Amino acid sequence: MVKTEFMNALMQLAAEKNLPKEIVLTALESAMVSAYRKESFIHGEDIAVKIHPVSGEVKLTIKKVVSEAPEDEYREISLKEARKKDKTLKAGDTIVSELPPPNAGRIPAQIAKQVILQKLHDAERGAIYEEYVGKEGEIVTGTVQRVNPEHVIIDIGKTEAVIPQNEKSPTERYRQGQRLKLYIVEVARTTRGPQVIASRAHRNLLRDLLILEIPEIAAGTVEIRAVAREAGYRSKVAVFSRQSGIDPVGCCVGLRGIRIQNIVNELNGEKIDVVQWSDDPRVFIANALSPAQVLNVSLNADETTALVKVPDKHLSLAIGKEGQNVRLAAKLTGWRIDIKSASELEAAKAAQKEEVAEPEAVGQVQTDMEAGVHAPAEEELETGEEATVAVASTQGEGQVEGIGIEILMPVDAALQQQPSKIRFAEEIMAGRNGKSRKKEAPKKEVEGKDAGVKTKKTKAKKKTYYEDEDFES
């Protein structure tokens, strides 16, 4: 009767701790060894306790090694004494003797209680670790227990999970008793038991929520190819249909958006863009930048960069608030994306053409100068009013032969030009009083005795001519 009650209590303890019966029996045997050694045996003796799993019968045994000249009387036995029990024994064999279990007192009973509780606690921690280490990368549901500035403690059933500061969603506010879905990032074994690290900001949380909410993804008809997420603000998901005739985006959104709305509510209003995945990087990048319209995509495979052309009115929409849309698109596609408006690209192309044309024009001018072409076209000379300045030098001893310079240009340009470094007679003699004579008459040429200087200055209504005679003293 006593053994039956003992086994019933043992089974109940195993059920409460959610542990196998064998583990509880092993813990109880270790506790009884500690109690017997404290009460009746020396610490150096090798004793063991075995409990029958059905009847609950307790057997106490002691082990000793057979030796011809024993040195440790607690662990060794002489060959002569061993052969009294079994004549086939020889030196080096182990003899096991069964002893009646002694009655333990109050102190050994307390020691046994502490040992069995510690063993059961360790076994329970080990079982929890083995259970949750297989759930890494999965979603669990828990209740908020405590909220601290550094972390949040979540009750997930058999143990508690911790959400560190870097795994929190920036826009979420946690309160005690709130139920949340968590993504298990890591399960670590520590001295205090298994530590479960959970997350509310991981991108795979969104992936697993889509698998839970959308049957086509769970069945494998629709596949999630890529996920980019900025927790609490916005996310992008690229989906692909393995079966023709099925719209992957429509399956994820659902009728009137009811499917995706459940996930948005779970993530506290986080915006989710579902786009269609494509083998063509150009198409995939254009889809990833939705809801903005894309006109053209140019790829540079060597540098993994893409130049995207969008309409002017869609430029801000393509970039997004603080660059969020293009940043998520780059994470989703794996390409570095540069967005330019249509007008900006056209202006850049025009400026590039001008830069290319300018060196060609400079080269042509240099070629003309080398060929000695300096005079303007005859048509230009005939159309405008002209001014002619002729300078002749006399021939004399030790002087070079006469040099004639003829410069043809429009009158307005001649008047606007900077003064020449050569000082003519008009400039030198202009300041003398009473020596100049002005004649208002049509154009007339006057020849001087030594040299002739012909100057025509054109004004709006009045023309003035000077002759060499006016400058003679």
Residue, then its C-alpha position, 0 to 999 in steps of 0.5 A: m500500500v505504501k509503495t503504491e501511494f509512493m508511485n502515485a505521488l511520483m507520477q503526479l509530480a512528473a505530470e506537474k513538472n511536465l517531465p518524463k517519469e524516468i527523469v523524476l526517478t533519476a532525481l529521486e535516486s540521486a537525492m536518496v544517495s545524498a541522504y544515505r551518505k549523510e546518515s550512514f555511509i562515509h563520503g568516500e564509499d561508492i553507493a548507489v540507489k535503484i528504484h523499481p519503476v513499477s513496484g517502487e522497491v528501493k535497493l541500495t548497493i555498494k561497489k568495491v574493487v578487488s585488490e591483492a593489497p588494498e589501500d583504500e578500505y572504502r573503495e577496495i576489498s582484498l582478494k581473500e575477502a572477495r573470494k568468500k563471496d565469489k570464488t571466481l573473482k580476481a584482482g581488478d574485478t568489481i564486486v557489488s554488494e546489496l545492503p538494506p536501506p537505512n532509515a534516514g533522519r530529519i536532516p538527511a530527509q531535508i537534504a534529500k528534498q533539496v537535492i530532488l528539487q534542484k534535480l527536478h528544476d534542472a531537468e525542467r530547464g533542460a526540457i524547456y530549452e529543448e522545446y524552444v530551441g526547436k522554435e527558433g525562427e517561428i512565431v509564438t503568442g505571449t502576454v506582456q508581464r513587465v515593461n522596463p526601459e531596457h526590455v519587455i518581459i513576455d509570458i509565452g507559457k512555460t517560460e518568459a521571453v525578453i524583447p530587447q531595446n533593439e528588437k522593439s518596434p519604434t512606434e509601439r507602446y507596450r502595456q501589461g496584459q497586452r497579447l502579442k505575436l513574437y518572432i523568436v530570434e534566439v534561445a540561449r542556455t544560461t545559469r538561470g535557465p533558458q533565455v528566449i530572445a524575441s523580436r517585434a521588429h524582425r522582417n521575418l515576423l512579417r513573413d510568418l504573419l503572411i504565411l499564417e493569414i494567407p492560405e495560398i502562401a501556406a500551401g505553396t501556390v504563392e511564394i514570398r521571394a523578398v521582404a524589406r521592412e522598416a518596423g513600425y513605418r513601412s514594408k515591401v513584400a515581393v511575391f510570385s505565383r507558381q501556378s498560372g492564372i493566379d494573381p499573387v498580389g490579389c491573393c495577399v491583399g484579399l477582397r477589399g484588403i481584408r487579408i492584408q488589413n489583419i496583418v496591418n492591425e497586428l503590426n499597429g498600422e504599419k503600411i505594407d506594399v505587396v509587389q509582384w516579383s519578376d525575373d527581369p531586374r528592370v521590371f522588378i525595380a519598376n514594381a518595387l518603386s510602386p506606387a510611383q510610375v516609372l518611365n525607364v530603368s537603365l542598369n549597370a550590372d558591373e556596379t549593381t546600380a540602376l538609373v530610374k527615370v520617372p515623371d516630374k510629378h512622381l519624383s517625390l512619390a518615388i523617393g518617399k518620405e525621407g527617402q523611405n520608398v527608394r530605400l525599401a525598394a533598394k533593399l527589396t531588389g538588391w540594386r542601388i537605385d538612383i532616381k531622376s526626373a524626366s526634365e532633369l535627365e533631358a537637361a543633363k543630356a543637353a548640357q552634355k551635348e554642349e560640352v561635346a560641341e564646344p571643344e569641336a568649335v574651339g578646334q575649328v577656330q584654331t584650324d582657321m587661325e592656322a590657315g590665316v583666315h581672319a577676315p569676316a564674310e563679305e556679306e557681313l561687311e556689306t550689310g553694316e556701316e563700315a569704318t576704315v582706318a589706314v596707316a602707312s609708314t614712310q620709307g627712310e634710311g634704316q627703316v623697314e619698307g612701308i607696312g599697310i594695315e587695314i582693319l574692317m569692322p562695323v562702326d559700333a564695334a569700332l567705337q566700343q573697342q578698347p583704345s589702341k596702344i598706338r597713339f595717332a596724331e589725332e590723339i596727340m594734337a586734339g588738345r590744341n586750341g584754334k588749330s583745328r578746322k571742322k568741315e561738315a561735308p560729304k566724305k572727302e580724301v585729303e593727302g598730306k605731304d609726308a603721310g596720310v591719315k584717314t579717319k572716319k568717325t560716325k555719329a548719329k547725325k553729324k560727321t566731322y573730318y579732320e585733315d593734316e593741315d589742321f595739325e601743322s604748326 
